[in-house]
Amino acid sequence: FPPAFQAIPRNPIVLDLAYNTMEFPSLENRMKKDKKGFISRLWR
Amino acid sequence: PSPASQPAIGIEDLFTTLNRHIQRSEHEQAVKVADQVLSIAPNDEDAIRCKIVALIKNDSIDEALSTMESSRKLQIDFSFFKAYCLYRQNKLNEALEPLKGQEGNSAVMLLQSQILFRMGKMDASLDIYQKLQKSKIESLEINLVAGLVSAGRASDVQGMMEAL
């Protein structure tokens, strides 16, 4: 004990790899810019 | 009431929140925030795309399809998302339709291959997987092995793995 592992035949698995390719659009240009320079910060 | 150009919550703030939910894989929340953007700007393509992808990632396939249907007048190209949703609903012949003429792209080829696999068209499915081997898609070999075994070509598996 414990018994030795044994290999058993089974149907091969298929992964849904296409799922991983569903991508969100980049929102970089749609968000608030928080990296403001020193000068522009004075004017806020 | 505030003028239309300055809504109570700015669209930039909403996109910042939306982006955070996306980064954290909080897909249900992402759908809600995308809807908030769409209540201010009903034709915003980024918001619609985010909503559709979030619905797909949340396994809300029916809703993703109905969102595409209801934004049809905007003429945004959703053909890849549509094909994927139809594949998930096992409408395999219909799923191949939107992919026609888009063969060059590896995501499209991957989906085509999975659809053909489910249709039992193993040789066609394997042909695409073999073409995709160059594009270094993670875990592709798992589906390639499944295809070879299902096509009765288990003896080719070892050679394929060695060629990787």
Backbone of each chain as ProteinMPNN parsed JSONL, in Angstrom:
{"seq_chain_A": "FPPAFQAIPRNPIVLDLAYNTMEFPSLENRMKKDKKGFISRLWR", "coords_chain_A": {"N_chain_A": [[0.844, -1.196, 0.0], [0.545, 2.303, -0.746], [-1.392, 1.27, -3.691], [0.236, 0.787, -6.881], [0.346, 3.358, -9.395], [-1.657, 3.176, -12.337], [-1.772, 3.237, -15.845], [-4.575, 4.268, -17.713], [-6.611, 3.828, -20.626], [-8.147, 6.595, -22.307], [-10.508, 8.917, -23.749], [-9.0, 11.4, -25.758], [-8.368, 14.708, -24.505], [-9.889, 17.782, -25.504], [-9.161, 21.113, -25.779], [-10.761, 24.279, -25.329], [-9.353, 26.392, -27.015], [-9.86, 28.625, -28.483], [-11.373, 30.234, -26.908], [-9.54, 31.621, -25.331], [-8.636, 33.484, -27.103], [-10.438, 35.486, -27.277], [-10.568, 38.808, -27.008], [-10.534, 41.772, -25.025], [-11.095, 45.166, -26.084], [-8.441, 47.625, -26.25], [-8.383, 49.89, -23.617], [-6.884, 51.974, -23.031], [-6.743, 54.613, -24.092], [-9.141, 55.608, -23.341], [-9.432, 56.042, -20.726], [-9.107, 57.972, -17.663], [-6.43, 60.216, -17.693], [-3.819, 59.912, -15.534], [-1.253, 60.595, -15.308], [-0.173, 63.401, -15.109], [1.707, 66.238, -16.102], [3.876, 68.532, -14.274], [3.261, 71.278, -14.782], [0.676, 71.221, -15.978], [-0.701, 70.299, -13.821], [-0.801, 72.463, -12.116], [-2.718, 73.977, -13.259], [-5.092, 72.722, -12.873]], "CA_chain_A": [[0.0, 0.0, 0.0], [-0.578, 2.439, -1.678], [-1.188, 0.548, -4.941], [0.955, 1.552, -7.894], [-0.499, 4.001, -10.408], [-1.77, 2.442, -13.589], [-2.268, 4.048, -16.946], [-5.797, 3.747, -18.323], [-6.918, 4.55, -21.867], [-9.329, 7.458, -22.244], [-10.587, 9.781, -24.913], [-8.123, 12.565, -25.596], [-9.098, 15.945, -24.212], [-9.815, 18.897, -26.442], [-9.322, 22.374, -25.047], [-11.349, 25.397, -26.077], [-8.287, 27.41, -27.08], [-10.404, 29.84, -29.098], [-11.848, 31.085, -25.798], [-8.44, 32.503, -24.891], [-8.344, 34.523, -28.096], [-11.431, 36.572, -27.162], [-9.86, 39.877, -26.302], [-11.153, 43.079, -24.814], [-10.358, 46.237, -26.765], [-7.6, 48.41, -25.348], [-9.114, 51.059, -23.106], [-5.835, 52.917, -22.609], [-7.039, 56.006, -24.478], [-10.48, 55.984, -22.913], [-9.424, 56.237, -19.273], [-8.589, 59.238, -17.176], [-4.968, 60.248, -17.656], [-3.406, 60.394, -14.209], [0.147, 61.031, -15.334], [-0.138, 64.786, -15.578], [2.966, 66.922, -15.823], [3.836, 69.516, -13.184], [2.597, 72.505, -15.213], [-0.764, 71.029, -16.161], [-1.273, 70.089, -12.5], [-1.055, 73.783, -11.551], [-3.922, 74.567, -13.878], [-6.303, 71.948, -12.606]], "C_chain_A": [[0.878, 1.244, 0.0], [-0.319, 1.679, -2.968], [-0.485, 1.415, -5.964], [-0.038, 2.195, -8.868], [-0.505, 3.173, -11.677], [-2.303, 3.375, -14.663], [-3.561, 3.434, -17.484], [-6.065, 4.505, -19.622], [-8.146, 5.442, -21.677], [-9.37, 8.286, -23.527], [-9.68, 10.988, -24.693], [-8.945, 13.819, -25.312], [-8.882, 16.967, -25.319], [-10.058, 20.165, -25.637], [-9.993, 23.409, -25.947], [-10.323, 26.53, -26.105], [-8.801, 28.714, -27.703], [-10.923, 30.805, -28.025], [-10.783, 32.095, -25.379], [-8.15, 33.623, -25.881], [-9.384, 35.643, -28.095], [-10.794, 37.693, -26.356], [-10.697, 41.135, -26.166], [-10.393, 44.121, -25.631], [-9.475, 46.977, -25.77], [-8.356, 49.661, -24.919], [-8.154, 52.167, -22.692], [-6.193, 54.382, -22.901], [-8.396, 56.488, -23.996], [-10.532, 56.304, -21.423], [-8.884, 57.608, -18.921], [-7.066, 59.176, -17.168], [-4.56, 60.739, -16.273], [-1.955, 60.845, -14.184], [0.229, 62.442, -15.912], [1.212, 65.397, -15.219], [2.775, 67.981, -14.742], [3.024, 70.757, -13.575], [1.085, 72.308, -15.307], [-1.438, 70.805, -14.807], [-1.615, 71.429, -11.835], [-2.366, 74.369, -12.061], [-5.2, 73.819, -13.558], [-7.187, 72.593, -11.569]], "O_chain_A": [[1.892, 1.25, 0.698], [0.838, 1.455, -3.324], [-0.594, 2.64, -5.925], [-1.112, 1.655, -9.13], [0.493, 2.555, -12.046], [-3.18, 4.2, -14.409], [-3.636, 2.222, -17.688], [-5.777, 5.699, -19.709], [-9.077, 5.073, -20.962], [-8.399, 8.345, -24.282], [-9.601, 11.529, -23.59], [-10.062, 13.974, -25.806], [-7.839, 17.004, -25.971], [-11.042, 20.271, -24.905], [-9.81, 23.409, -27.164], [-10.405, 27.488, -25.336], [-8.234, 29.781, -27.469], [-10.913, 32.022, -28.206], [-11.078, 33.26, -25.109], [-7.49, 34.603, -25.536], [-9.241, 36.63, -28.817], [-10.516, 37.538, -25.166], [-11.456, 41.508, -27.06], [-9.189, 43.984, -25.849], [-9.742, 46.954, -24.568], [-8.898, 50.393, -25.748], [-8.551, 53.162, -22.086], [-5.976, 55.266, -22.072], [-8.764, 57.642, -24.216], [-11.549, 56.78, -20.918], [-8.293, 58.305, -19.746], [-6.481, 58.202, -16.694], [-4.909, 61.852, -15.88], [-1.477, 61.398, -13.194], [0.645, 62.641, -17.054], [1.78, 65.108, -14.166], [1.649, 68.285, -14.348], [2.197, 71.231, -12.796], [0.31, 73.112, -14.79], [-2.626, 71.091, -14.659], [-2.587, 71.527, -11.086], [-3.027, 75.152, -11.378], [-6.285, 74.255, -13.943], [-8.244, 72.056, -11.239]]}, "seq_chain_B": "PSPASQPAIGIEDLFTTLNRHIQRSEHEQAVKVADQVLSIAPNDEDAIRCKIVALIKNDSIDEALSTMESSRKLQIDFSFFKAYCLYRQNKLNEALEPLKGQEGNSAVMLLQSQILFRMGKMDASLDIYQKLQKSKIESLEINLVAGLVSAGRASDVQGMMEAL", "coords_chain_B": {"N_chain_B": [[-30.562, 70.265, -14.204], [-27.47, 68.772, -15.279], [-25.47, 69.82, -18.086], [-25.39, 68.0, -21.212], [-22.818, 67.451, -22.038], [-21.356, 67.166, -19.77], [-21.777, 64.713, -17.95], [-23.023, 63.282, -14.82], [-21.364, 61.162, -13.819], [-18.279, 60.799, -15.251], [-17.442, 59.598, -18.52], [-14.833, 58.765, -18.833], [-14.131, 58.044, -16.229], [-15.81, 55.873, -15.895], [-14.755, 54.125, -17.807], [-12.271, 53.692, -16.654], [-13.005, 52.284, -14.363], [-14.228, 50.107, -15.603], [-12.027, 48.988, -16.939], [-10.553, 48.136, -14.729], [-12.187, 46.108, -13.687], [-12.014, 44.328, -15.833], [-9.276, 43.66, -15.791], [-9.261, 42.241, -13.419], [-10.744, 40.061, -14.04], [-13.472, 40.262, -13.464], [-16.188, 39.617, -14.687], [-18.988, 39.889, -14.68], [-19.37, 42.308, -13.338], [-18.052, 43.936, -15.126], [-19.78, 43.866, -17.317], [-21.926, 45.298, -16.259], [-20.815, 47.87, -15.877], [-20.1, 48.489, -18.49], [-22.646, 48.681, -19.54], [-23.449, 50.969, -18.187], [-21.834, 52.9, -19.409], [-22.955, 52.698, -21.951], [-25.474, 53.654, -21.479], [-25.052, 56.322, -21.41], [-23.621, 56.836, -23.752], [-24.828, 55.438, -26.281], [-23.834, 54.299, -28.659], [-21.204, 53.614, -28.358], [-18.39, 52.063, -29.458], [-16.219, 50.736, -28.168], [-17.303, 50.204, -25.641], [-19.43, 48.526, -26.304], [-18.039, 46.369, -27.441], [-16.533, 45.565, -25.197], [-18.634, 44.763, -23.538], [-19.683, 42.572, -24.95], [-17.482, 40.768, -25.046], [-17.102, 40.395, -22.307], [-19.531, 39.184, -21.621], [-19.286, 36.803, -23.077], [-17.038, 35.704, -21.796], [-18.186, 35.286, -19.403], [-19.742, 33.178, -19.837], [-22.266, 33.792, -20.796], [-23.706, 33.222, -23.313], [-26.026, 33.411, -24.908], [-26.917, 35.979, -24.3], [-24.753, 37.469, -25.227], [-24.975, 37.067, -27.97], [-27.485, 38.274, -28.409], [-26.893, 40.881, -27.784], [-25.116, 41.532, -29.835], [-26.872, 41.305, -31.955], [-28.69, 43.37, -31.4], [-27.105, 45.577, -31.76], [-26.708, 45.769, -34.42], [-27.184, 47.731, -36.339], [-25.077, 49.446, -36.143], [-23.04, 48.487, -37.602], [-20.632, 47.223, -36.807], [-17.868, 45.016, -36.967], [-18.519, 41.953, -35.917], [-17.948, 39.38, -36.529], [-16.18, 37.313, -35.758], [-16.663, 36.956, -32.983], [-19.329, 36.261, -33.157], [-19.23, 33.863, -34.574], [-17.892, 32.298, -32.691], [-19.769, 32.218, -30.584], [-21.894, 30.85, -31.801], [-20.645, 28.428, -32.235], [-20.322, 27.648, -29.569], [-22.962, 27.171, -29.035], [-23.316, 24.936, -30.409], [-24.132, 25.157, -33.037], [-22.972, 24.32, -35.696], [-22.579, 24.45, -38.512], [-23.61, 26.984, -39.053], [-21.797, 28.438, -37.576], [-19.42, 28.354, -38.988], [-19.898, 30.014, -41.081], [-19.656, 32.984, -40.579], [-16.902, 33.155, -40.559], [-15.838, 32.937, -43.003], [-13.587, 33.972, -45.513], [-11.811, 35.113, -43.764], [-9.521, 33.776, -43.239], [-6.741, 34.17, -42.741], [-5.949, 34.805, -40.115], [-4.672, 33.774, -36.935], [-6.3, 33.286, -34.696], [-8.811, 32.997, -35.838], [-8.336, 30.747, -37.42], [-7.863, 28.852, -35.444], [-10.365, 28.67, -34.201], [-11.905, 27.778, -36.387], [-10.742, 25.285, -36.732], [-11.494, 24.011, -34.366], [-14.266, 23.941, -34.689], [-14.519, 22.323, -36.971], [-13.465, 19.988, -35.92], [-15.445, 19.265, -34.046], [-17.442, 18.744, -35.835], [-16.629, 16.406, -36.769], [-14.928, 16.381, -38.861], [-12.091, 15.443, -39.178], [-9.678, 15.429, -40.671], [-9.619, 17.894, -42.005], [-9.656, 19.562, -39.796], [-7.228, 18.859, -38.571], [-5.415, 19.669, -40.542], [-5.494, 22.449, -40.296], [-4.587, 22.803, -37.648], [-2.003, 21.897, -37.998], [-0.931, 23.857, -39.639], [-0.972, 25.89, -37.835], [0.991, 25.356, -36.03], [3.366, 26.74, -36.261], [2.78, 29.192, -35.191], [3.024, 29.117, -32.448], [1.016, 28.641, -30.385], [-0.2, 28.411, -27.161], [-0.585, 25.277, -25.587], [-1.557, 24.095, -27.858], [-0.725, 21.634, -28.806], [-2.156, 19.787, -27.358], [-4.743, 19.687, -28.444], [-4.024, 18.956, -30.971], [-2.993, 16.384, -30.605], [-5.354, 15.154, -29.73], [-6.827, 15.362, -32.063], [-5.329, 13.81, -33.873], [-5.511, 11.274, -32.654], [-8.286, 10.876, -32.683], [-8.657, 10.782, -35.391], [-7.752, 8.369, -35.989], [-5.034, 8.22, -36.172], [-3.107, 7.679, -34.265], [-0.566, 6.702, -34.248], [0.953, 8.676, -35.347], [1.395, 10.5, -33.39], [3.686, 10.505, -31.731], [5.777, 11.251, -33.488], [4.908, 13.797, -34.168], [5.079, 15.131, -31.695], [7.798, 15.054, -31.302], [8.627, 16.672, -33.342], [7.984, 19.169, -32.473]], "CA_chain_B": [[-29.783, 69.124, -14.722], [-26.194, 69.167, -15.859], [-25.481, 69.729, -19.551], [-25.09, 66.663, -21.729], [-21.389, 67.264, -22.207], [-20.744, 66.847, -18.479], [-22.653, 63.852, -17.153], [-22.669, 63.195, -13.402], [-20.138, 60.348, -13.775], [-17.667, 60.938, -16.572], [-17.192, 58.36, -19.266], [-13.451, 58.34, -18.552], [-14.151, 57.341, -14.94], [-16.443, 54.57, -16.113], [-13.802, 53.253, -18.5], [-11.246, 53.318, -15.674], [-13.613, 51.215, -13.554], [-14.405, 48.957, -16.499], [-10.707, 48.395, -17.146], [-10.159, 47.441, -13.502], [-12.939, 44.84, -13.636], [-11.465, 43.434, -16.858], [-7.987, 43.161, -15.289], [-9.511, 41.289, -12.331], [-11.663, 39.033, -14.55], [-14.805, 40.388, -12.856], [-16.911, 39.831, -15.936], [-20.348, 40.393, -14.438], [-19.238, 43.737, -13.038], [-17.654, 44.611, -16.366], [-20.998, 44.044, -18.126], [-22.722, 46.387, -15.662], [-20.193, 49.172, -16.144], [-20.241, 48.744, -19.931], [-24.022, 49.166, -19.719], [-23.507, 52.37, -17.727], [-21.287, 53.727, -20.498], [-23.894, 52.681, -23.073], [-26.639, 54.482, -21.161], [-24.654, 57.702, -21.737], [-23.194, 56.868, -25.158], [-25.36, 54.136, -26.743], [-23.137, 53.745, -29.822], [-19.763, 53.544, -28.096], [-17.927, 50.751, -29.921], [-15.4, 50.071, -27.145], [-18.186, 49.702, -24.583], [-20.175, 47.378, -26.834], [-17.091, 45.25, -27.543], [-16.251, 45.092, -23.831], [-19.808, 44.054, -23.026], [-19.797, 41.277, -25.624], [-16.408, 39.872, -24.59], [-17.365, 40.057, -20.898], [-20.634, 38.213, -21.611], [-18.738, 35.522, -23.53], [-16.166, 35.168, -20.735], [-19.065, 34.928, -18.289], [-20.577, 32.093, -20.366], [-23.624, 34.25, -21.131], [-23.595, 33.197, -24.772], [-27.269, 33.933, -25.506], [-26.927, 37.437, -24.149], [-23.738, 38.037, -26.116], [-25.557, 37.075, -29.316], [-28.563, 39.259, -28.535], [-26.257, 42.208, -27.794], [-24.62, 41.743, -31.211], [-28.038, 41.497, -32.816], [-29.333, 44.672, -31.173], [-26.257, 46.681, -32.222], [-26.403, 45.49, -35.817], [-27.236, 48.953, -37.167], [-23.804, 50.173, -36.042], [-22.13, 47.891, -38.592], [-19.335, 46.83, -36.247], [-17.588, 43.645, -37.387], [-18.511, 41.007, -34.797], [-18.079, 38.039, -37.103], [-15.431, 36.305, -34.985], [-17.421, 36.689, -31.749], [-20.571, 35.589, -33.521], [-18.891, 32.476, -34.902], [-17.566, 31.598, -31.444], [-21.01, 31.987, -29.833], [-22.64, 29.788, -32.484], [-19.895, 27.201, -31.921], [-20.679, 27.268, -28.19], [-24.337, 26.659, -29.057], [-23.271, 23.74, -31.254], [-24.669, 25.4, -34.381], [-21.634, 24.279, -36.285], [-22.578, 24.963, -39.896], [-23.784, 28.434, -38.962], [-20.602, 29.037, -36.971], [-18.361, 28.487, -40.0], [-20.316, 31.052, -42.027], [-19.049, 34.316, -40.403], [-15.437, 33.108, -40.623], [-15.4, 32.856, -44.397], [-12.848, 35.131, -45.99], [-10.953, 35.676, -42.713], [-8.657, 32.65, -42.877], [-5.353, 34.47, -42.442], [-5.635, 35.148, -38.734], [-4.528, 32.511, -36.21], [-7.466, 33.065, -33.824], [-9.87, 32.499, -36.713], [-7.981, 29.376, -37.801], [-8.041, 28.01, -34.263], [-11.803, 28.443, -34.04], [-12.33, 26.914, -37.498], [-10.275, 23.937, -36.476], [-12.329, 23.428, -33.304], [-15.597, 23.679, -35.252], [-14.393, 21.148, -37.846], [-13.261, 18.835, -35.027], [-16.756, 18.877, -33.524], [-18.244, 18.211, -36.941], [-16.066, 15.112, -37.128], [-14.057, 16.508, -40.039], [-10.792, 15.406, -38.516], [-8.547, 15.769, -41.53], [-9.635, 19.339, -42.214], [-9.284, 20.15, -38.506], [-5.789, 18.644, -38.375], [-4.67, 20.504, -41.49], [-5.373, 23.802, -39.738], [-3.685, 22.74, -36.488], [-0.621, 21.767, -38.444], [-0.499, 25.176, -40.107], [-0.855, 26.792, -36.683], [2.12, 24.99, -35.16], [4.403, 27.775, -36.321], [2.413, 30.405, -34.45], [3.331, 28.944, -31.026], [-0.146, 28.835, -29.527], [-0.03, 27.606, -25.961], [-1.4, 24.063, -25.444], [-2.084, 23.629, -29.153], [-0.394, 20.215, -29.007], [-3.191, 18.956, -26.717], [-5.795, 19.481, -29.434], [-3.444, 18.254, -32.111], [-2.973, 14.969, -30.23], [-6.745, 14.689, -29.741], [-7.23, 15.228, -33.463], [-4.651, 12.655, -34.467], [-6.07, 10.049, -32.083], [-9.662, 10.725, -33.177], [-8.618, 10.479, -36.816], [-7.158, 7.045, -36.14], [-3.618, 8.374, -36.527], [-2.37, 7.73, -33.002], [0.847, 6.376, -34.488], [1.651, 9.907, -35.742], [1.52, 11.413, -32.258], [5.067, 10.631, -31.26], [6.522, 12.024, -34.469], [4.471, 15.187, -34.061], [5.616, 15.704, -30.466], [9.241, 15.234, -31.481], [8.842, 17.765, -34.293], [7.642, 20.466, -31.843]], "C_chain_B": [[-28.506, 69.578, -15.411], [-26.25, 69.02, -17.372], [-24.976, 68.374, -20.022], [-23.592, 66.403, -21.83], [-20.687, 66.929, -20.878], [-21.68, 65.999, -17.635], [-22.122, 63.698, -15.734], [-21.412, 62.345, -13.197], [-19.541, 60.388, -15.171], [-17.41, 59.597, -17.21], [-15.776, 57.853, -19.013], [-13.373, 57.575, -17.233], [-14.744, 55.948, -15.105], [-15.488, 53.61, -16.818], [-12.667, 52.82, -17.57], [-11.756, 52.167, -14.804], [-13.754, 49.933, -14.379], [-13.079, 48.22, -16.694], [-10.259, 47.601, -15.909], [-10.888, 46.1, -13.391], [-12.386, 43.836, -14.649], [-10.163, 42.817, -16.355], [-8.19, 42.095, -14.22], [-10.425, 40.141, -12.749], [-13.021, 39.064, -13.857], [-15.8, 40.68, -13.98], [-18.326, 40.359, -15.739], [-20.331, 41.888, -14.165], [-18.905, 44.521, -14.3], [-18.874, 44.859, -17.251], [-21.806, 45.22, -17.59], [-22.135, 47.75, -15.997], [-20.27, 49.509, -17.635], [-21.649, 49.258, -20.217], [-24.172, 50.611, -19.257], [-22.954, 53.312, -18.792], [-22.32, 53.84, -21.61], [-25.164, 53.476, -22.779], [-26.334, 55.955, -21.441], [-24.359, 57.823, -23.233], [-23.588, 55.538, -25.814], [-24.576, 53.507, -27.9], [-21.642, 53.569, -29.596], [-19.235, 52.143, -28.416], [-17.097, 50.016, -28.867], [-16.281, 49.455, -26.057], [-18.957, 48.474, -25.063], [-19.261, 46.156, -26.929], [-16.776, 44.661, -26.166], [-17.413, 44.272, -23.3], [-19.894, 42.66, -23.637], [-18.719, 40.301, -25.139], [-16.66, 39.446, -23.145], [-18.503, 39.04, -20.799], [-20.132, 36.834, -22.04], [-17.904, 34.892, -22.415], [-16.986, 34.737, -19.527], [-20.001, 33.783, -18.674], [-22.022, 32.51, -20.617], [-23.717, 34.372, -22.659], [-24.846, 33.769, -25.445], [-27.298, 35.457, -25.452], [-25.907, 38.111, -25.056], [-24.299, 38.122, -27.538], [-26.648, 38.131, -29.447], [-28.004, 40.684, -28.494], [-25.717, 42.529, -29.19], [-25.781, 42.059, -32.142], [-28.602, 42.917, -32.643], [-28.415, 45.837, -31.55], [-25.891, 46.525, -33.696], [-26.332, 46.751, -36.678], [-25.921, 49.725, -37.136], [-22.746, 49.628, -37.003], [-20.716, 47.658, -38.058], [-19.104, 45.362, -36.646], [-17.458, 42.727, -36.169], [-18.372, 39.575, -35.291], [-17.343, 36.965, -36.298], [-16.178, 35.933, -33.692], [-18.688, 35.893, -32.052], [-20.298, 34.114, -33.808], [-18.611, 31.684, -33.63], [-18.841, 31.259, -30.662], [-21.829, 30.866, -30.47], [-21.979, 28.436, -32.247], [-20.261, 26.712, -30.521], [-22.1, 26.712, -28.115], [-24.452, 25.413, -29.924], [-23.968, 23.915, -32.598], [-23.479, 25.494, -35.323], [-21.587, 24.8, -37.716], [-22.712, 26.477, -39.908], [-22.522, 29.118, -38.454], [-19.497, 29.242, -38.01], [-18.613, 29.679, -40.919], [-19.599, 32.409, -41.805], [-17.531, 34.321, -40.558], [-14.912, 33.103, -42.053], [-14.705, 34.137, -44.829], [-11.944, 35.748, -44.943], [-9.818, 34.723, -42.358], [-7.257, 33.01, -42.379], [-4.966, 34.53, -40.971], [-5.628, 33.896, -37.846], [-5.69, 32.239, -35.263], [-8.621, 32.476, -34.639], [-9.597, 31.043, -37.09], [-8.198, 28.402, -36.645], [-9.518, 27.659, -34.078], [-12.323, 27.526, -35.151], [-11.97, 25.468, -37.221], [-11.131, 23.254, -35.407], [-13.73, 23.094, -33.825], [-15.545, 22.406, -36.105], [-14.21, 19.872, -37.024], [-14.61, 18.335, -34.511], [-17.66, 18.305, -34.603], [-17.756, 16.836, -37.35], [-15.182, 15.166, -38.363], [-12.606, 16.599, -39.584], [-9.647, 15.86, -39.416], [-8.465, 17.267, -41.769], [-9.191, 20.061, -40.942], [-7.771, 20.049, -38.283], [-4.938, 19.497, -39.306], [-4.442, 21.887, -40.899], [-4.43, 23.793, -38.535], [-2.227, 22.669, -36.929], [-0.061, 23.092, -38.961], [-0.231, 26.112, -38.931], [0.357, 26.505, -35.819], [3.207, 26.04, -35.14], [4.065, 28.961, -35.433], [2.5, 30.26, -32.929], [2.146, 29.263, -30.115], [-0.047, 27.875, -28.352], [-1.054, 26.468, -25.914], [-1.991, 23.543, -26.748], [-1.857, 22.13, -29.329], [-1.452, 19.295, -28.383], [-4.298, 18.655, -27.726], [-5.287, 18.731, -30.659], [-3.398, 16.751, -31.823], [-4.389, 14.406, -30.283], [-7.216, 14.453, -31.175], [-6.62, 14.01, -34.112], [-5.264, 11.351, -33.969], [-7.475, 9.814, -32.648], [-9.702, 10.381, -34.657], [-8.009, 9.098, -37.071], [-5.688, 7.102, -36.513], [-2.752, 8.47, -35.277], [-0.881, 7.473, -33.214], [1.645, 7.618, -34.912], [1.967, 10.821, -34.558], [2.966, 11.617, -31.849], [5.913, 11.49, -32.19], [6.194, 13.509, -34.373], [5.095, 15.847, -32.831], [7.118, 15.957, -30.606], [9.54, 16.415, -32.399], [8.611, 19.136, -33.65], [8.885, 21.233, -31.406]], "O_chain_B": [[-28.466, 70.633, -16.045], [-26.996, 68.188, -17.887], [-24.23, 67.693, -19.318], [-23.149, 65.26, -21.718], [-19.549, 66.461, -20.879], [-22.309, 66.505, -16.706], [-20.946, 63.942, -15.465], [-20.497, 62.756, -12.483], [-20.205, 60.054, -16.152], [-17.189, 58.593, -16.531], [-15.545, 56.644, -18.981], [-12.647, 56.586, -17.122], [-14.251, 54.974, -14.536], [-15.416, 52.431, -16.474], [-12.16, 51.704, -17.687], [-11.035, 51.204, -14.543], [-13.444, 48.835, -13.917], [-13.019, 46.992, -16.624], [-9.663, 46.531, -16.031], [-10.286, 45.084, -13.044], [-12.297, 42.642, -14.362], [-9.958, 41.609, -16.469], [-7.4, 41.157, -14.114], [-10.836, 39.338, -11.912], [-13.652, 38.023, -13.678], [-16.199, 41.824, -14.198], [-18.809, 41.174, -16.526], [-21.157, 42.639, -14.682], [-19.407, 45.624, -14.515], [-18.998, 45.92, -17.862], [-22.31, 46.039, -18.359], [-22.862, 48.675, -16.357], [-20.478, 50.664, -18.006], [-21.831, 50.16, -21.035], [-24.922, 51.387, -19.85], [-23.516, 54.376, -19.051], [-22.546, 54.922, -22.153], [-25.851, 53.921, -23.698], [-27.247, 56.746, -21.681], [-24.782, 58.773, -23.892], [-22.773, 54.62, -25.893], [-24.651, 52.294, -28.099], [-20.891, 53.393, -30.555], [-19.578, 51.167, -27.747], [-17.252, 48.807, -28.691], [-16.041, 48.334, -25.61], [-19.118, 47.503, -24.323], [-19.647, 45.05, -26.55], [-16.752, 43.444, -25.982], [-17.216, 43.221, -22.69], [-20.148, 41.682, -22.934], [-19.014, 39.14, -24.856], [-16.459, 38.283, -22.792], [-18.442, 38.127, -19.975], [-20.501, 35.821, -21.446], [-18.039, 33.704, -22.122], [-16.536, 33.92, -18.723], [-20.932, 33.455, -17.938], [-22.912, 31.66, -20.647], [-23.796, 35.469, -23.211], [-24.75, 34.513, -26.421], [-27.653, 36.127, -26.422], [-26.16, 39.19, -25.591], [-24.117, 39.128, -28.225], [-26.736, 38.809, -30.47], [-28.574, 41.592, -29.098], [-25.844, 43.656, -29.668], [-25.699, 42.945, -32.994], [-28.947, 43.578, -33.623], [-28.881, 46.972, -31.654], [-24.893, 47.076, -34.161], [-25.538, 46.838, -37.614], [-25.674, 50.565, -38.001], [-21.691, 50.234, -37.19], [-19.731, 47.869, -38.766], [-20.042, 44.566, -36.66], [-16.436, 42.72, -35.483], [-18.654, 38.64, -34.54], [-17.828, 35.841, -36.171], [-16.309, 34.757, -33.354], [-19.066, 34.983, -31.315], [-21.027, 33.233, -33.354], [-19.04, 30.537, -33.5], [-18.98, 30.152, -30.142], [-22.394, 30.028, -29.766], [-22.659, 27.424, -32.079], [-20.483, 25.521, -30.307], [-22.411, 25.893, -27.251], [-25.548, 24.899, -30.146], [-24.354, 22.931, -33.23], [-23.038, 26.581, -35.696], [-20.655, 25.514, -38.088], [-22.03, 27.169, -40.664], [-22.213, 30.241, -38.852], [-18.728, 30.198, -37.918], [-17.682, 30.274, -41.462], [-18.995, 32.933, -42.741], [-16.931, 35.39, -40.676], [-13.712, 33.245, -42.292], [-15.171, 35.241, -44.548], [-11.358, 36.803, -45.188], [-9.217, 34.846, -41.291], [-6.646, 32.221, -41.658], [-3.804, 34.333, -40.618], [-6.501, 33.041, -37.996], [-6.039, 31.079, -35.041], [-9.318, 31.57, -34.181], [-10.503, 30.21, -37.084], [-8.656, 27.276, -36.841], [-9.871, 26.506, -33.832], [-13.092, 26.603, -34.885], [-12.764, 24.553, -37.438], [-11.454, 22.071, -35.522], [-14.31, 22.078, -33.442], [-16.401, 21.529, -35.986], [-14.728, 18.813, -37.378], [-14.887, 17.136, -34.534], [-18.534, 17.485, -34.324], [-18.381, 16.17, -38.176], [-14.736, 14.132, -38.859], [-11.986, 17.663, -39.601], [-8.755, 16.587, -38.978], [-7.38, 17.848, -41.741], [-8.448, 21.041, -40.998], [-7.122, 21.01, -37.868], [-3.877, 19.987, -38.919], [-3.344, 22.435, -40.984], [-3.572, 24.667, -38.411], [-1.343, 23.284, -36.331], [1.109, 23.413, -38.756], [0.615, 27.003, -39.008], [0.718, 27.316, -34.966], [3.892, 26.217, -34.133], [4.964, 29.662, -34.969], [2.1, 31.165, -32.196], [2.266, 30.062, -29.185], [0.165, 26.676, -28.531], [-2.24, 26.677, -26.171], [-2.835, 22.646, -26.736], [-2.682, 21.435, -29.922], [-1.626, 18.159, -28.824], [-4.739, 17.513, -27.851], [-6.022, 17.975, -31.295], [-3.723, 15.94, -32.69], [-4.61, 13.316, -30.813], [-7.91, 13.478, -31.463], [-7.299, 13.262, -34.815], [-5.51, 10.434, -34.752], [-7.815, 8.698, -33.041], [-10.656, 9.765, -35.132], [-7.779, 8.71, -38.216], [-5.149, 6.161, -37.096], [-1.791, 9.238, -35.229], [-0.042, 7.963, -32.459], [2.874, 7.615, -34.845], [2.71, 11.793, -34.696], [3.419, 12.744, -31.646], [6.671, 12.349, -31.739], [7.072, 14.364, -34.482], [5.579, 16.976, -32.904], [7.643, 16.946, -30.094], [10.568, 17.078, -32.26], [8.999, 20.156, -34.219], [8.773, 22.333, -30.865]]}, "name": "protein", "num_of_chains": 2, "seq": "FPPAFQAIPRNPIVLDLAYNTMEFPSLENRMKKDKKGFISRLWRPSPASQPAIGIEDLFTTLNRHIQRSEHEQAVKVADQVLSIAPNDEDAIRCKIVALIKNDSIDEALSTMESSRKLQIDFSFFKAYCLYRQNKLNEALEPLKGQEGNSAVMLLQSQILFRMGKMDASLDIYQKLQKSKIESLEINLVAGLVSAGRASDVQGMMEAL"}
